[in-house]
Amino acid sequence: MSFVYTVKGFNSKGQLMTTEHGYAQNQLDDVMWSMSEEFGYAEALDEWGRHSGEYGDRPSRLGERQYQMQ
């Protein structure tokens, strides 16, 4: 079973600049890195909206990430 991930790119002000959907897990690092280089910060979410990775400096406007123990 494979999951599909969404990657979101934000600028330094926390404004959403782009959203791309349909990536496999093995593609996430390259896509997030590329978006973080272009916009400043990128994060990936799985099909249930759970955090699956990030690159760059998280804008303070987005708030502190809350991690859940599994």
N, C-alpha and C positions, 0 to 999 in steps of 0.2 A: 504494500500500500504506500503510495507516495502522497505527500502533502503539497499544496500550492501555497506560496507565500506572497505577501504584498510588501513592497518596499516603498517607503515614503522619504522624500528629501525635503529638508527644512533649511531656511537661511538662518543667519546668526540672530535674527529677531524672533525666531520661532514661527515664522510664516511658512505654511506648506507651499512648496514650490512645484512638486510633482509627486504623483503616485503611480506606481507601475505594479501590475498584478500578473501572476502566472509563472512565477519562478519556482524552480526546484531547489531543494536545500543546498545542493552542490554549486548553485549559481549565486547564492546570497552574498558571500564575501566580496566577489568581484563587483557586483551591482552596488552594494552599499559603499564600498570604497570609492567607486566612480562617482556616485551621487554626493558623497561627503566632500570629495575634491571639488566638485562643481558648486555645491550649495553651502557646505559647512557641516552638515549633520545628516545622517540617514539611519533609519531603523527598519527592521523587518518584523512583520507580524504573521503568525500562522493563520489558518482558516478560522480559528476561534478568537482571534484578536489578541493572542498572547504574544508577548515580547519574545523575539527569536534572534536578536542580535542588533548591534549598532556600531557605527563608525563615526568619528568626528567628535566635536565638542557639543554636547547637548545644550541647547539654548535654555537659559533660566526661565524663560516664559513658558516652557513646556512643563515646568515643575520637576521635582525629583522623581526618578523612576522608582516605583514600588515593586519590589521583587517578591514573588510568592514561592514558598518552599513546596516542592512536590514530593 
